[in-house]
Amino acid sequence: MAKKDKKTKNGGNLRCPIVCVLGHVDHGKTTLLDKIRKTRVAKREAGGITQHIGASEIPIDVIKRVCGDLLNMLKADLKIPGLLVIDTPGHEAFTSLRKRGGALADIAILVVDINEGFKPQTIEAVNILRQCKTPFVVAANKIDLIPGWNSKEMPFILNFNEKNQHPNALTEFEIRLYENVIKPLNELGFEADLYSRVQDVTKTVCIVPVSAVTGEGIPDLLMMVAGLAQKFLEDRLKLNVEGYAKGTILEVKEERGLGTTIDAIIYDGIAKRGDYLVVGLPDGVLVTRVKALLKPKPLDEMRDPRDKFKPVNEVTAAAGVKIAAPDLDKVIAGCPIRIVPKDKIEEAKEEVMREVEEAKIEVDDEGILIKADTLGSLEALANELRKAGVKIKKAEVGDVTKKDVIEVASYKQSNPLYGAIVAFNVKILPEAQKEIEKYGIKVFVDNIIYKLVEDFTEWVKKEEERIK
Ligand code: GDP
């Protein structure tokens, strides 16, 4: 009986793979996400995209209809119920969305402007994906800007091997595809090719040419993501619908009339209203009670723009949901959560504590202080700094405070090169500014990890020269 439920509810007991979009600034991540969200077949047909908190679900029926004949290429029967695409692009979102054993996203779309090629954040994203062993598809975006591009050429890409039969050789496209996308991927150690030429998707990264503006190539992209997810991840996507909900916090937000709420992605199990919310914090565990589970209201049901959420009794993975509960003030993005009945609280506490412990960054006896906005980005920053041979004495989530500066002033006494704070995507609090000047502490703040590492190591080099 239970088995049958699973099948009917989730189209075979696989859950939706969770998809994240990464890439360099201005390469078109947001535009691509918008275009994907607008993917609809004939208007009155059932099964459009459903909006979650922080994510959008594209049901498999929509993918099948949009992709049509293209699907023959996959030579596979798609059993996943759809794709859950995270609405916030960028690797900050990707890294803060974590779970035990790595990244929460099952698959990624790496957006590269085919005209500009690889940029610092593209390389950073590839490194993060590699570290997390997350399979990805490359969306080679902005093909509409290729000189001489003609939208009728998209179908010919599918038959690229026979391009000689095509009246206009796709030279400019070919050059940009090779120089700006394939070659840099090869240099980073990946085999990569145009998706229609790839024989084995487990060995070669598939590149799908798209235009987020005209929509060309979007069906092909959705098809490749769905196909890849199924091929790579069948085991990972097995849904345990009987179990309690496991998830991660995407964002902490104040909402009118609700107080502090969390937006979370549930990747496993079922969350029920009235159950207990167990949150793993960097310094302990919070147990509170779920007051409301909220989903976005469709526009036509909203009476007032402030009335944007609809309470539900339960939510089944994979899903994005807003949770209202007391005492959420100390909670931060990236914290692991469980939503459990009373008798499972202890078990859940142990789980989240273990997860937080594993996410803790190993520190050196001496070194610098690093700060970041989420646990995930802190880890990504620490990893990149380590690769550059930087020693880290302390790693913490949060803005740069006066206390931080005073602490670093003491590190500086042992070695002037440790008188630095490297901070990712956080602010320097006004109270800290004076102390920074007083103690002559060097503070690096940026929202690009790659740049932080570069700026810091450059500074170290100069300081070493100066000290000599
Ligand atoms: P993000 O920073 O990666 O999220 O990039 P955006 O989605 O904000 O896009 C940056 C700019 O590129 C915007 O002006 C978009 O309109 C434009 N853009 C994005 N995708 C395309 C595309 O496929 N073709 C063209 N012509 N412009 C694009």
Boltz pocket constraint, residues with backbone or C-beta under 6 A from the ligand:
constraints:
  - pocket:
      binder: B
      contacts: [[A, 23], [A, 24], [A, 25], [A, 26], [A, 27], [A, 28], [A, 29], [A, 30], [A, 31], [A, 32], [A, 89], [A, 141], [A, 142], [A, 143], [A, 144], [A, 145], [A, 210], [A, 211], [A, 212], [A, 213], [A, 214]]
      max_distance: 6.0
